[in-house]
Amino acid sequence: MTTLRFKQAGISLAVLTTALGLAGCGDGTSTTPSSAAPSAAATAPAATEAPKAEKITLSFFTNNSDRAVGQGKLEQELIEAYMKNNPNITIKVETLSPDPQYQDKIKVYNASNQLPDIISAWGNTNFLKPLVNNNALAEINKDDLKDMGFIPSSLDGFSSDGKLYGIPRNSDFWVLYYNKKVFADNGLQVPKTEAELFGVIDKLKAKKIVPIAMDGREAWTSGLWFDTLLQRASGTWDTSKKALDRSGSYKDPATVEAAKAVQRWVKAGAFGDGFLNQDYGAARNMFGQGKAAMFMMGEWEMGMAADANFPEEVRNNIGAFPIPSIEGGKGSTDDLTAWFGGGYAVSNNSKHKKEAIEFLKWMFRPDGWAKGVWQNGITFPAQKYDQYLTGKETEVQKDLTKIFNNSKTYSGTVAQDKFSSDTQKTFYDSIQKLEGIKMTPEDFANAIDEAADKSAKATK
C-alpha cells in the first residue's frame, strides 16, 4: 500500500483467453450482366476495400513486475488476448516494483505531463489527488460499467467530485492465516478474543513455534493491523475518519487503548524475535515452510494454497480467520478492515484515450478479470464473482469467502492512505516506534494526531 502492496500469489495460471468475435467484411465484388446494354451496377464505380484500422500503440505501466505468476501473469494474458483479436492495437508493457519506486516514477511522469496511456493506480488520497489536481487522469463514464458487476462502494475511492478516474481490480481485506494441522496437532482452537489468542501464543511458544509471521519492516502492514485494533477498541471505523478530516481527533481514548493492545501483542511474543527486521517475503516464507503457525496478511495471499514452493502438508492445511476482539474493546470479529485497493487509470493526455478506456472495459467485462483472479485463486475481485464458483475452491478460499460475506461492517479506505505523503511517513515511523516499545501509547496518539492535522491542512 503506500500505499498497499498487492502481492502476487505464487501460483501457475491456466492461460485465460476469451476471443472477441470480429465482424467479417464483404469483398465488394460484382459481376457484369451478359446483356449488351450496360446496367447501372455494371457502370457503377468498383467497390473499394474498407480502410484498414489505424495502427495504435498503447503504453501500459504496471506495478506487477512478475509476469509469470499471479496478477502480473493474468494482466499479460489479457493483454495478449486483446492484441490477438485487435491486430491494430499494440500494448507495450513497462513494469516497476516495489510500489514506492513505482509511485515515485508516477510522480515524475505526472510532473512532466507524460503519464503512460494506462497505469496501475490506487483509489486513495495520497496517490490519486495529485493526479486529479493536475488534470492528469481521464474521466471514465460510470454508466459504461453498470453491467459489469462492480460492488457499488468499490468505485468510491477512484471518484472525485462525482467523477470516476479509475477502475478497481480487487477487494482487499486483512486477516490471520493459520496452519490447520499445527493447530490440530497442538489441540488449539481458532481464537475469537485477545485472551484466547494469547493462550494460543503461549502454547505455540512452549513448542518453539513462532506464533505469527509478520512483516514488520514495511510499516504499511502494521498500519493495517493498527486500523483493525482501533476499530476493535472503539467499535467504529469513524475514529480515524474523523481524526483525518478534523471533525475528531486521534487523542480519542480508543487510540490509546488500541496502541496498548499493539504493545500487549508484541510483549506476549506474538511475532517472535526480530520481526521488525523481517520483510514481506521472509514472513510469507516462514509461514509457507511451516515455521510459523499464523501469518498476518491480506486476502491476496490465498494463493499460498497453490504455491509449489511450499510443502504440500502446509498448502493443504491453510485456513483464515478474522483478527480477534481485544480486551475491553467494543468492536467484534464481524467488523472487517476491507478496502478496494489497486486498479487502473488512463492518462488524460493520451493520444489514444478512447482506445485505452475501451481496453480496460474489455479487461473488466463479466468473464474477464473477475473470473480469472477467482478461478485461479489469485485474489478477490472488486466485482461480483458468484457465477464463477466452481465447487473446487480451496479451503482457504472458502474461509475467506465466509469472512467477507459474514462481516457486518467494512472499513473502506484505510487510514494510512488518507495521510499526505509527508505525514504518512510520520504515521509509519510512530507505529514502528510503538511496536519497538520506544514510544508510549499516549505519545503515539499525540504524534499521529499532529500528523493528521498537518495532513488535513496540506490536502485542502
C-alpha positions as a Markdown table, in Angstrom:
| # | Residue | x | y | z |
|---|---|---|---|---|
| 1 | Met | 0.0 | 0.0 | 0.0 |
| 2 | Thr | 1.7 | 3.3 | 0.3 |
| 3 | Thr | 0.1 | 2.6 | -0.5 |
| 4 | Leu | -0.8 | -1.1 | -0.2 |
| 5 | Arg | 1.3 | -3.6 | -2.0 |
| 6 | Phe | -0.8 | -6.1 | -3.8 |
| 7 | Lys | 1.4 | -9.1 | -3.7 |
| 8 | Gln | 1.1 | -11.7 | -6.4 |
| 9 | Ala | 0.2 | -15.1 | -5.2 |
| 10 | Gly | 2.8 | -17.6 | -6.3 |
| 11 | Ile | 0.8 | -19.9 | -8.4 |
| 12 | Ser | 0.6 | -21.0 | -12.0 |
| 13 | Leu | -2.4 | -19.8 | -14.0 |
| 14 | Ala | -4.2 | -21.6 | -16.7 |
| 15 | Val | -4.0 | -19.4 | -19.8 |
| 16 | Leu | -7.0 | -17.2 | -19.9 |
| 17 | Thr | -8.1 | -16.1 | -23.4 |
| 18 | Thr | -11.5 | -15.2 | -24.5 |
| 19 | Ala | -11.7 | -14.5 | -28.2 |
| 20 | Leu | -13.6 | -11.5 | -29.4 |
| 21 | Gly | -15.7 | -12.1 | -32.4 |
| 22 | Leu | -14.6 | -9.9 | -35.2 |
| 23 | Ala | -17.2 | -8.9 | -37.8 |
| 24 | Gly | -16.2 | -10.1 | -41.3 |
| 25 | Cys | -16.2 | -7.7 | -44.2 |
| 26 | Gly | -17.5 | -8.5 | -47.6 |
| 27 | Asp | -15.1 | -8.3 | -50.6 |
| 28 | Gly | -17.4 | -5.8 | -52.5 |
| 29 | Thr | -17.1 | -7.8 | -55.8 |
| 30 | Ser | -19.8 | -7.6 | -58.5 |
| 31 | Thr | -20.5 | -9.3 | -61.9 |
| 32 | Thr | -21.4 | -7.6 | -65.2 |
| 33 | Pro | -24.7 | -8.8 | -66.8 |
| 34 | Ser | -24.4 | -10.5 | -70.3 |
| 35 | Ser | -26.9 | -8.0 | -71.8 |
| 36 | Ala | -25.3 | -5.8 | -74.4 |
| 37 | Ala | -26.8 | -2.8 | -72.7 |
| 38 | Pro | -24.7 | -2.0 | -69.6 |
| 39 | Ser | -26.6 | -2.0 | -66.3 |
| 40 | Ala | -26.4 | 0.6 | -63.6 |
| 41 | Ala | -24.5 | -1.9 | -61.5 |
| 42 | Ala | -22.0 | -2.5 | -64.3 |
| 43 | Thr | -21.4 | 1.2 | -64.8 |
| 44 | Ala | -21.0 | 2.0 | -61.1 |
| 45 | Pro | -17.5 | 2.5 | -59.8 |
| 46 | Ala | -15.8 | -0.6 | -58.5 |
| 47 | Ala | -16.2 | -1.1 | -54.7 |
| 48 | Thr | -13.1 | -0.2 | -52.8 |
| 49 | Glu | -11.6 | -2.0 | -49.8 |
| 50 | Ala | -12.6 | -0.6 | -46.4 |
| 51 | Pro | -9.7 | 1.4 | -45.0 |
| 52 | Lys | -7.5 | -0.6 | -42.6 |
| 53 | Ala | -7.8 | 0.2 | -38.9 |
| 54 | Glu | -5.3 | 2.7 | -37.7 |
| 55 | Lys | -2.2 | 1.2 | -36.0 |
| 56 | Ile | -2.2 | 2.2 | -32.4 |
| 57 | Thr | 0.3 | 1.7 | -29.6 |
| 58 | Leu | -0.7 | 2.0 | -26.0 |
| 59 | Ser | 1.8 | 2.2 | -23.2 |
| 60 | Phe | 0.8 | 0.1 | -20.0 |
| 61 | Phe | 2.7 | 0.9 | -16.8 |
| 62 | Thr | 2.1 | -1.6 | -14.0 |
| 63 | Asn | 3.4 | -2.4 | -10.6 |
| 64 | Asn | 3.0 | -6.1 | -11.3 |
| 65 | Ser | 6.6 | -6.9 | -12.3 |
| 66 | Asp | 6.4 | -10.7 | -12.2 |
| 67 | Arg | 4.7 | -11.6 | -15.4 |
| 68 | Ala | 4.9 | -15.4 | -14.7 |
| 69 | Val | 2.6 | -15.7 | -11.7 |
| 70 | Gly | -0.4 | -14.1 | -10.1 |
| 71 | Gln | -1.8 | -10.7 | -11.1 |
| 72 | Gly | 1.1 | -10.0 | -13.4 |
| 73 | Lys | 0.6 | -13.1 | -15.4 |
| 74 | Leu | -3.2 | -12.5 | -15.7 |
| 75 | Glu | -2.6 | -8.9 | -16.9 |
| 76 | Gln | -0.2 | -10.2 | -19.5 |
| 77 | Glu | -2.5 | -12.9 | -20.7 |
| 78 | Leu | -5.4 | -10.5 | -21.1 |
| 79 | Ile | -3.2 | -8.0 | -22.9 |
| 80 | Glu | -2.0 | -10.7 | -25.4 |
| 81 | Ala | -5.6 | -11.9 | -25.9 |
| 82 | Tyr | -6.7 | -8.4 | -26.7 |
| 83 | Met | -3.9 | -7.7 | -29.1 |
| 84 | Lys | -4.6 | -11.0 | -30.9 |
| 85 | Asn | -8.2 | -10.1 | -31.5 |
| 86 | Asn | -7.4 | -6.4 | -32.2 |
| 87 | Pro | -4.3 | -6.7 | -34.5 |
| 88 | Asn | -4.2 | -2.9 | -35.0 |
| 89 | Ile | -3.6 | -2.4 | -31.3 |
| 90 | Thr | -0.1 | -2.9 | -29.7 |
| 91 | Ile | 0.2 | -2.7 | -25.9 |
| 92 | Lys | 3.7 | -2.1 | -24.7 |
| 93 | Val | 4.2 | -3.0 | -21.0 |
| 94 | Glu | 6.5 | -1.3 | -18.6 |
| 95 | Thr | 6.8 | -2.7 | -15.0 |
| 96 | Leu | 8.4 | -1.4 | -11.9 |
| 97 | Ser | 8.3 | -2.6 | -8.3 |
| 98 | Pro | 8.2 | -2.4 | -5.3 |
| 99 | Asp | 5.4 | 0.0 | -5.0 |
| 100 | Pro | 7.3 | 3.0 | -3.5 |
| 101 | Gln | 9.6 | 3.0 | -6.6 |
| 102 | Tyr | 6.7 | 2.7 | -8.9 |
| 103 | Gln | 4.9 | 5.6 | -7.3 |
| 104 | Asp | 8.0 | 7.7 | -7.4 |
| 105 | Lys | 8.2 | 7.2 | -11.1 |
| 106 | Ile | 4.5 | 8.1 | -11.4 |
| 107 | Lys | 5.3 | 11.4 | -9.7 |
| 108 | Val | 8.0 | 12.1 | -12.3 |
| 109 | Tyr | 5.6 | 11.3 | -15.2 |
| 110 | Asn | 3.0 | 13.5 | -13.6 |
| 111 | Ala | 5.3 | 16.4 | -13.1 |
| 112 | Ser | 6.3 | 16.2 | -16.8 |
| 113 | Asn | 2.8 | 15.6 | -18.0 |
| 114 | Gln | 4.0 | 12.4 | -19.7 |
| 115 | Leu | 1.9 | 9.8 | -17.9 |
| 116 | Pro | 1.7 | 6.5 | -19.8 |
| 117 | Asp | -1.6 | 5.7 | -21.5 |
| 118 | Ile | -2.7 | 3.2 | -18.9 |
| 119 | Ile | -1.3 | 3.0 | -15.3 |
| 120 | Ser | -1.7 | 0.9 | -12.2 |
| 121 | Ala | -3.4 | 3.2 | -9.7 |
| 122 | Trp | -4.8 | 3.2 | -6.2 |
| 123 | Gly | -8.0 | 4.7 | -5.0 |
| 124 | Asn | -6.6 | 6.6 | -2.1 |
| 125 | Thr | -6.0 | 10.3 | -1.4 |
| 126 | Asn | -2.2 | 10.5 | -1.4 |
| 127 | Phe | -1.9 | 8.7 | -4.8 |
| 128 | Leu | -5.0 | 9.9 | -6.7 |
| 129 | Lys | -5.4 | 13.5 | -5.6 |
| 130 | Pro | -2.1 | 14.9 | -7.1 |
| 131 | Leu | -3.0 | 13.3 | -10.4 |
| 132 | Val | -6.6 | 14.6 | -10.4 |
| 133 | Asn | -5.4 | 18.1 | -9.3 |
| 134 | Asn | -3.0 | 18.1 | -12.3 |
| 135 | Asn | -5.9 | 17.1 | -14.6 |
| 136 | Ala | -3.7 | 14.1 | -15.5 |
| 137 | Leu | -6.4 | 11.4 | -15.5 |
| 138 | Ala | -9.2 | 10.8 | -18.0 |
| 139 | Glu | -12.7 | 10.6 | -16.7 |
| 140 | Ile | -14.4 | 7.2 | -17.1 |
| 141 | Asn | -18.1 | 7.0 | -17.7 |
| 142 | Lys | -19.7 | 5.2 | -14.7 |
| 143 | Asp | -22.6 | 4.2 | -16.9 |
| 144 | Asp | -20.2 | 2.1 | -19.1 |
| 145 | Leu | -19.5 | -0.1 | -16.0 |
| 146 | Lys | -23.1 | -0.6 | -14.8 |
| 147 | Asp | -23.4 | -4.1 | -16.2 |
| 148 | Met | -20.0 | -5.3 | -15.1 |
| 149 | Gly | -21.0 | -6.3 | -11.6 |
| 150 | Phe | -18.8 | -3.9 | -9.6 |
| 151 | Ile | -19.6 | -3.8 | -5.9 |
| 152 | Pro | -21.1 | -0.2 | -5.6 |
| 153 | Ser | -18.7 | 1.1 | -3.0 |
| 154 | Ser | -15.7 | -0.2 | -4.9 |
| 155 | Leu | -15.8 | 2.9 | -7.2 |
| 156 | Asp | -15.8 | 5.4 | -4.4 |
| 157 | Gly | -12.0 | 5.6 | -3.9 |
| 158 | Phe | -11.4 | 6.3 | -7.6 |
| 159 | Ser | -14.1 | 9.0 | -7.6 |
| 160 | Ser | -13.6 | 12.8 | -7.0 |
| 161 | Asp | -16.3 | 15.4 | -7.2 |
| 162 | Gly | -18.7 | 12.9 | -8.7 |
| 163 | Lys | -16.3 | 11.9 | -11.5 |
| 164 | Leu | -14.7 | 8.5 | -11.9 |
| 165 | Tyr | -11.0 | 8.4 | -12.7 |
| 166 | Gly | -10.1 | 4.7 | -12.3 |
| 167 | Ile | -11.3 | 1.1 | -12.3 |
| 168 | Pro | -10.7 | -1.0 | -9.2 |
| 169 | Arg | -9.5 | -4.6 | -9.6 |
| 170 | Asn | -9.5 | -6.1 | -6.1 |
| 171 | Ser | -11.5 | -6.3 | -2.9 |
| 172 | Asp | -8.8 | -6.5 | -0.2 |
| 173 | Phe | -9.1 | -7.3 | 3.5 |
| 174 | Trp | -7.0 | -8.1 | 6.5 |
| 175 | Val | -6.9 | -11.5 | 8.2 |
| 176 | Leu | -4.8 | -14.0 | 10.1 |
| 177 | Tyr | -3.9 | -17.1 | 8.1 |
| 178 | Tyr | -3.3 | -20.2 | 10.1 |
| 179 | Asn | -1.9 | -23.7 | 9.6 |
| 180 | Lys | -4.8 | -26.0 | 10.5 |
| 181 | Lys | -2.6 | -29.0 | 11.0 |
| 182 | Val | -0.4 | -27.2 | 13.5 |
| 183 | Phe | -3.5 | -26.1 | 15.4 |
| 184 | Ala | -5.0 | -29.6 | 15.4 |
| 185 | Asp | -1.7 | -31.2 | 16.4 |
| 186 | Asn | -1.4 | -28.9 | 19.4 |
| 187 | Gly | -5.1 | -29.0 | 20.4 |
| 188 | Leu | -5.7 | -25.4 | 19.5 |
| 189 | Gln | -8.9 | -23.7 | 18.6 |
| 190 | Val | -9.3 | -20.6 | 16.4 |
| 191 | Pro | -9.2 | -17.6 | 18.8 |
| 192 | Lys | -12.0 | -15.1 | 18.8 |
| 193 | Thr | -10.8 | -12.9 | 21.6 |
| 194 | Glu | -7.4 | -11.4 | 22.6 |
| 195 | Ala | -7.3 | -13.6 | 25.7 |
| 196 | Glu | -7.9 | -16.7 | 23.6 |
| 197 | Leu | -5.2 | -15.6 | 21.2 |
| 198 | Phe | -2.7 | -15.2 | 24.0 |
| 199 | Gly | -3.5 | -18.7 | 25.2 |
| 200 | Val | -2.7 | -20.0 | 21.7 |
| 201 | Ile | 0.5 | -17.9 | 21.6 |
| 202 | Asp | 1.7 | -19.3 | 24.9 |
| 203 | Lys | 1.2 | -22.9 | 23.8 |
| 204 | Leu | 3.0 | -22.4 | 20.5 |
| 205 | Lys | 5.9 | -20.7 | 22.2 |
| 206 | Ala | 6.2 | -23.7 | 24.5 |
| 207 | Lys | 6.6 | -25.9 | 21.5 |
| 208 | Lys | 9.2 | -23.5 | 20.0 |
| 209 | Ile | 6.8 | -22.5 | 17.1 |
| 210 | Val | 6.7 | -18.8 | 16.1 |
| 211 | Pro | 3.1 | -17.8 | 16.6 |
| 212 | Ile | 2.6 | -15.2 | 13.9 |
| 213 | Ala | 4.8 | -14.4 | 10.9 |
| 214 | Met | 4.7 | -10.7 | 10.5 |
| 215 | Asp | 6.3 | -8.3 | 8.0 |
| 216 | Gly | 7.4 | -5.6 | 10.5 |
| 217 | Arg | 10.0 | -3.9 | 8.3 |
| 218 | Glu | 7.4 | -2.4 | 5.9 |
| 219 | Ala | 5.2 | -0.3 | 8.1 |
| 220 | Trp | 2.1 | -0.5 | 5.9 |
| 221 | Thr | 1.3 | -3.9 | 7.3 |
| 222 | Ser | 1.4 | -2.5 | 10.9 |
| 223 | Gly | -0.8 | 0.3 | 9.7 |
| 224 | Leu | -3.5 | -2.1 | 8.7 |
| 225 | Trp | -3.1 | -4.0 | 12.0 |
| 226 | Phe | -3.4 | -0.8 | 13.9 |
| 227 | Asp | -6.5 | 0.2 | 12.0 |
| 228 | Thr | -8.1 | -3.1 | 12.9 |
| 229 | Leu | -7.2 | -2.8 | 16.6 |
| 230 | Leu | -8.5 | 0.8 | 16.7 |
| 231 | Gln | -11.9 | -0.5 | 15.4 |
| 232 | Arg | -11.8 | -3.3 | 17.9 |
| 233 | Ala | -11.2 | -0.7 | 20.7 |
| 234 | Ser | -13.8 | 1.8 | 19.6 |
| 235 | Gly | -16.4 | -0.3 | 17.9 |
| 236 | Thr | -16.4 | 2.1 | 14.9 |
| 237 | Trp | -14.4 | 3.0 | 11.8 |
| 238 | Asp | -15.1 | 6.7 | 12.5 |
| 239 | Thr | -12.3 | 7.4 | 14.8 |
| 240 | Ser | -9.7 | 7.6 | 12.1 |
| 241 | Lys | -12.1 | 9.2 | 9.6 |
| 242 | Lys | -12.9 | 12.0 | 12.0 |
| 243 | Ala | -9.3 | 12.4 | 13.1 |
| 244 | Leu | -8.2 | 12.8 | 9.4 |
| 245 | Asp | -11.0 | 15.2 | 8.4 |
| 246 | Arg | -10.5 | 17.0 | 11.7 |
| 247 | Ser | -14.1 | 16.6 | 12.9 |
| 248 | Gly | -12.4 | 14.5 | 15.6 |
| 249 | Ser | -9.0 | 13.6 | 16.9 |
| 250 | Tyr | -6.6 | 10.8 | 17.4 |
| 251 | Lys | -6.4 | 11.9 | 21.0 |
| 252 | Asp | -9.6 | 9.9 | 21.4 |
| 253 | Pro | -9.1 | 7.4 | 24.3 |
| 254 | Ala | -9.7 | 4.5 | 21.8 |
| 255 | Thr | -6.4 | 5.3 | 20.1 |
| 256 | Val | -4.5 | 4.9 | 23.3 |
| 257 | Glu | -6.3 | 1.6 | 24.0 |
| 258 | Ala | -5.5 | 0.3 | 20.5 |
| 259 | Ala | -1.9 | 1.3 | 21.0 |
| 260 | Lys | -1.8 | -0.5 | 24.3 |
| 261 | Ala | -3.1 | -3.6 | 22.5 |
| 262 | Val | -0.3 | -3.4 | 19.9 |
| 263 | Gln | 2.3 | -3.4 | 22.7 |
| 264 | Arg | 0.5 | -6.3 | 24.5 |
| 265 | Trp | 0.7 | -8.5 | 21.4 |
| 266 | Val | 4.4 | -7.6 | 21.0 |
| 267 | Lys | 5.3 | -8.2 | 24.7 |
| 268 | Ala | 3.3 | -11.5 | 24.6 |
| 269 | Gly | 5.8 | -12.7 | 21.9 |
| 270 | Ala | 3.1 | -12.9 | 19.2 |
| 271 | Phe | 5.6 | -12.3 | 16.4 |
| 272 | Gly | 8.8 | -14.0 | 17.7 |
| 273 | Asp | 12.1 | -12.2 | 17.8 |
| 274 | Gly | 13.3 | -9.6 | 15.4 |
| 275 | Phe | 10.1 | -9.2 | 13.5 |
| 276 | Leu | 10.7 | -5.5 | 12.9 |
| 277 | Asn | 13.6 | -6.5 | 10.6 |
| 278 | Gln | 11.6 | -9.1 | 8.8 |
| 279 | Asp | 10.3 | -8.2 | 5.3 |
| 280 | Tyr | 7.3 | -9.5 | 3.4 |
| 281 | Gly | 9.0 | -12.4 | 1.6 |
| 282 | Ala | 10.6 | -13.7 | 4.8 |
| 283 | Ala | 7.4 | -13.6 | 6.7 |
| 284 | Arg | 5.5 | -15.3 | 3.9 |
| 285 | Asn | 8.2 | -18.0 | 3.6 |
| 286 | Met | 8.3 | -18.6 | 7.3 |
| 287 | Phe | 4.6 | -19.4 | 7.3 |
| 288 | Gly | 4.7 | -21.3 | 4.0 |
| 289 | Gln | 7.5 | -23.5 | 5.2 |
| 290 | Gly | 5.6 | -24.4 | 8.3 |
| 291 | Lys | 7.9 | -22.5 | 10.7 |
| 292 | Ala | 5.1 | -20.2 | 11.9 |
| 293 | Ala | 1.6 | -21.2 | 12.9 |
| 294 | Met | -0.1 | -18.0 | 11.6 |
| 295 | Phe | 0.6 | -15.2 | 9.1 |
| 296 | Met | -1.0 | -11.7 | 9.3 |
| 297 | Met | -1.7 | -10.5 | 5.8 |
| 298 | Gly | -4.3 | -9.6 | 3.2 |
| 299 | Glu | -6.7 | -11.9 | 1.4 |
| 300 | Trp | -4.5 | -11.7 | -1.8 |
| 301 | Glu | -2.2 | -14.4 | -0.3 |
| 302 | Met | -4.9 | -17.1 | -0.6 |
| 303 | Gly | -2.7 | -18.3 | -3.5 |
| 304 | Met | -0.3 | -19.8 | -0.9 |
| 305 | Ala | -2.5 | -22.9 | -1.1 |
| 306 | Ala | -1.3 | -23.5 | -4.6 |
| 307 | Asp | 2.3 | -22.3 | -4.2 |
| 308 | Ala | 4.6 | -25.2 | -5.3 |
| 309 | Asn | 7.4 | -23.7 | -3.3 |
| 310 | Phe | 5.7 | -24.7 | -0.1 |
| 311 | Pro | 5.4 | -28.3 | 1.2 |
| 312 | Glu | 2.1 | -30.0 | 0.3 |
| 313 | Glu | 1.4 | -30.6 | 4.0 |
| 314 | Val | 1.3 | -26.8 | 4.5 |
| 315 | Arg | -0.6 | -26.0 | 1.3 |
| 316 | Asn | -3.4 | -28.4 | 2.1 |
| 317 | Asn | -3.9 | -27.0 | 5.6 |
| 318 | Ile | -4.1 | -23.2 | 5.2 |
| 319 | Gly | -7.1 | -21.5 | 6.7 |
| 320 | Ala | -8.0 | -18.0 | 7.7 |
| 321 | Phe | -9.9 | -16.2 | 10.5 |
| 322 | Pro | -10.7 | -12.6 | 11.4 |
| 323 | Ile | -8.5 | -10.5 | 13.8 |
| 324 | Pro | -9.8 | -11.2 | 17.3 |
| 325 | Ser | -11.5 | -8.7 | 19.5 |
| 326 | Ile | -9.4 | -7.0 | 22.2 |
| 327 | Glu | -9.6 | -6.6 | 25.9 |
| 328 | Gly | -12.2 | -4.1 | 26.9 |
| 329 | Gly | -13.0 | -3.2 | 23.3 |
| 330 | Lys | -16.3 | -2.6 | 21.6 |
| 331 | Gly | -15.6 | -4.0 | 18.1 |
| 332 | Ser | -16.0 | -7.6 | 17.1 |
| 333 | Thr | -14.8 | -10.1 | 14.5 |
| 334 | Asp | -17.8 | -9.2 | 12.4 |
| 335 | Asp | -16.1 | -5.9 | 11.6 |
| 336 | Leu | -13.6 | -6.2 | 8.7 |
| 337 | Thr | -10.7 | -4.0 | 7.6 |
| 338 | Ala | -11.6 | -4.1 | 3.9 |
| 339 | Trp | -10.9 | -1.7 | 1.1 |
| 340 | Phe | -10.9 | -1.6 | -2.7 |
| 341 | Gly | -7.3 | -1.0 | -3.5 |
| 342 | Gly | -5.4 | -1.3 | -6.7 |
| 343 | Gly | -6.8 | -0.7 | -10.1 |
| 344 | Tyr | -6.1 | 1.2 | -13.4 |
| 345 | Ala | -6.4 | 4.7 | -14.7 |
| 346 | Val | -6.0 | 6.3 | -18.1 |
| 347 | Ser | -3.9 | 9.4 | -18.9 |
| 348 | Asn | -5.9 | 12.5 | -19.8 |
| 349 | Asn | -3.1 | 13.5 | -22.2 |
| 350 | Ser | -3.1 | 10.2 | -24.0 |
| 351 | Lys | -3.4 | 10.5 | -27.8 |
| 352 | His | -5.5 | 7.3 | -27.7 |
| 353 | Lys | -7.6 | 7.9 | -24.6 |
| 354 | Lys | -10.7 | 6.3 | -26.2 |
| 355 | Glu | -8.8 | 3.1 | -27.1 |
| 356 | Ala | -7.2 | 2.9 | -23.7 |
| 357 | Ile | -10.5 | 3.1 | -21.9 |
| 358 | Glu | -12.0 | 0.5 | -24.4 |
| 359 | Phe | -9.2 | -1.9 | -23.4 |
| 360 | Leu | -10.0 | -1.5 | -19.7 |
| 361 | Lys | -13.7 | -2.0 | -20.3 |
| 362 | Trp | -12.8 | -5.2 | -22.2 |
| 363 | Met | -10.5 | -6.3 | -19.4 |
| 364 | Phe | -13.3 | -6.0 | -16.9 |
| 365 | Arg | -16.0 | -7.5 | -19.0 |
| 366 | Pro | -18.0 | -10.0 | -16.9 |
| 367 | Asp | -15.9 | -13.0 | -17.8 |
| 368 | Gly | -12.6 | -11.2 | -17.8 |
| 369 | Trp | -10.5 | -10.1 | -14.8 |
| 370 | Ala | -13.1 | -11.2 | -12.1 |
| 371 | Lys | -13.3 | -14.8 | -13.4 |
| 372 | Gly | -9.6 | -15.1 | -13.9 |
| 373 | Val | -8.5 | -13.9 | -10.5 |
| 374 | Trp | -11.1 | -16.0 | -8.7 |
| 375 | Gln | -10.9 | -19.3 | -10.6 |
| 376 | Asn | -7.1 | -19.2 | -10.5 |
| 377 | Gly | -7.0 | -18.5 | -6.8 |
| 378 | Ile | -5.2 | -15.1 | -7.1 |
| 379 | Thr | -7.4 | -12.7 | -5.1 |
| 380 | Phe | -10.9 | -11.4 | -4.6 |
| 381 | Pro | -12.2 | -9.2 | -7.4 |
| 382 | Ala | -13.9 | -5.9 | -6.9 |
| 383 | Gln | -16.8 | -7.4 | -9.0 |
| 384 | Lys | -19.4 | -10.0 | -8.1 |
| 385 | Tyr | -18.0 | -13.4 | -8.7 |
| 386 | Asp | -20.7 | -15.8 | -7.5 |
| 387 | Gln | -21.2 | -17.1 | -11.1 |
| 388 | Tyr | -17.6 | -18.2 | -11.2 |
| 389 | Leu | -17.7 | -20.5 | -8.2 |
| 390 | Thr | -16.6 | -23.9 | -9.4 |
| 391 | Gly | -17.2 | -26.1 | -6.3 |
| 392 | Lys | -13.4 | -26.8 | -6.3 |
| 393 | Glu | -12.4 | -23.8 | -4.2 |
| 394 | Thr | -9.6 | -24.4 | -1.7 |
| 395 | Glu | -10.3 | -24.4 | 2.0 |
| 396 | Val | -8.7 | -21.0 | 2.4 |
| 397 | Gln | -10.9 | -19.6 | -0.4 |
| 398 | Lys | -13.9 | -20.9 | 1.5 |
| 399 | Asp | -12.7 | -19.4 | 4.8 |
| 400 | Leu | -12.0 | -16.0 | 3.2 |
| 401 | Thr | -15.4 | -16.0 | 1.4 |
| 402 | Lys | -17.1 | -16.7 | 4.8 |
| 403 | Ile | -15.2 | -13.9 | 6.5 |
| 404 | Phe | -16.0 | -11.4 | 3.7 |
| 405 | Asn | -19.7 | -12.4 | 3.4 |
| 406 | Asn | -20.4 | -12.6 | 7.2 |
| 407 | Ser | -18.9 | -9.2 | 8.0 |
| 408 | Lys | -21.3 | -6.6 | 9.1 |
| 409 | Thr | -19.2 | -3.5 | 8.6 |
| 410 | Tyr | -16.2 | -2.7 | 6.3 |
| 411 | Ser | -13.5 | 0.0 | 6.9 |
| 412 | Gly | -13.3 | 1.4 | 3.4 |
| 413 | Thr | -10.1 | 3.3 | 2.5 |
| 414 | Val | -7.7 | 2.7 | 5.4 |
| 415 | Ala | -6.2 | 5.5 | 7.5 |
| 416 | Gln | -2.6 | 5.4 | 6.1 |
| 417 | Asp | -3.9 | 6.1 | 2.6 |
| 418 | Lys | -5.6 | 9.2 | 3.7 |
| 419 | Phe | -2.5 | 10.9 | 5.1 |
| 420 | Ser | -0.4 | 13.1 | 2.8 |
| 421 | Ser | 2.9 | 11.7 | 1.7 |
| 422 | Asp | 5.0 | 13.5 | 4.3 |
| 423 | Thr | 2.6 | 12.8 | 7.2 |
| 424 | Gln | 2.2 | 9.2 | 6.2 |
| 425 | Lys | 5.9 | 8.8 | 7.0 |
| 426 | Thr | 5.3 | 10.2 | 10.5 |
| 427 | Phe | 2.4 | 7.7 | 10.9 |
| 428 | Tyr | 4.7 | 4.8 | 9.9 |
| 429 | Asp | 7.6 | 5.9 | 12.0 |
| 430 | Ser | 5.4 | 6.4 | 15.0 |
| 431 | Ile | 3.8 | 3.0 | 14.7 |
| 432 | Gln | 7.2 | 1.2 | 14.4 |
| 433 | Lys | 8.4 | 3.0 | 17.5 |
| 434 | Leu | 5.3 | 1.9 | 19.3 |
| 435 | Glu | 5.9 | -1.7 | 18.2 |
| 436 | Gly | 9.6 | -1.4 | 19.3 |
| 437 | Ile | 8.4 | -0.2 | 22.7 |
| 438 | Lys | 10.2 | 3.1 | 22.1 |
| 439 | Met | 7.1 | 5.2 | 22.3 |
| 440 | Thr | 4.3 | 5.2 | 24.9 |
| 441 | Pro | 0.7 | 4.8 | 23.7 |
| 442 | Glu | -0.1 | 8.3 | 24.8 |
| 443 | Asp | 2.8 | 9.8 | 22.9 |
| 444 | Phe | 1.9 | 7.7 | 19.9 |
| 445 | Ala | -1.7 | 9.1 | 19.9 |
| 446 | Asn | -0.3 | 12.7 | 20.1 |
| 447 | Ala | 2.2 | 12.1 | 17.3 |
| 448 | Ile | -0.3 | 10.7 | 14.8 |
| 449 | Asp | -2.9 | 13.4 | 15.7 |
| 450 | Glu | -0.4 | 16.1 | 14.9 |
| 451 | Ala | 0.4 | 14.3 | 11.6 |
| 452 | Ala | -3.4 | 14.1 | 10.9 |
| 453 | Asp | -3.7 | 17.9 | 11.5 |
| 454 | Lys | -0.8 | 18.7 | 9.1 |
| 455 | Ser | -2.2 | 16.3 | 6.5 |
| 456 | Ala | -5.6 | 17.9 | 6.6 |
| 457 | Lys | -4.1 | 21.3 | 6.0 |
| 458 | Ala | -1.8 | 20.0 | 3.2 |
| 459 | Thr | -4.6 | 18.3 | 1.3 |
| 460 | Lys | -7.2 | 21.1 | 1.4 |
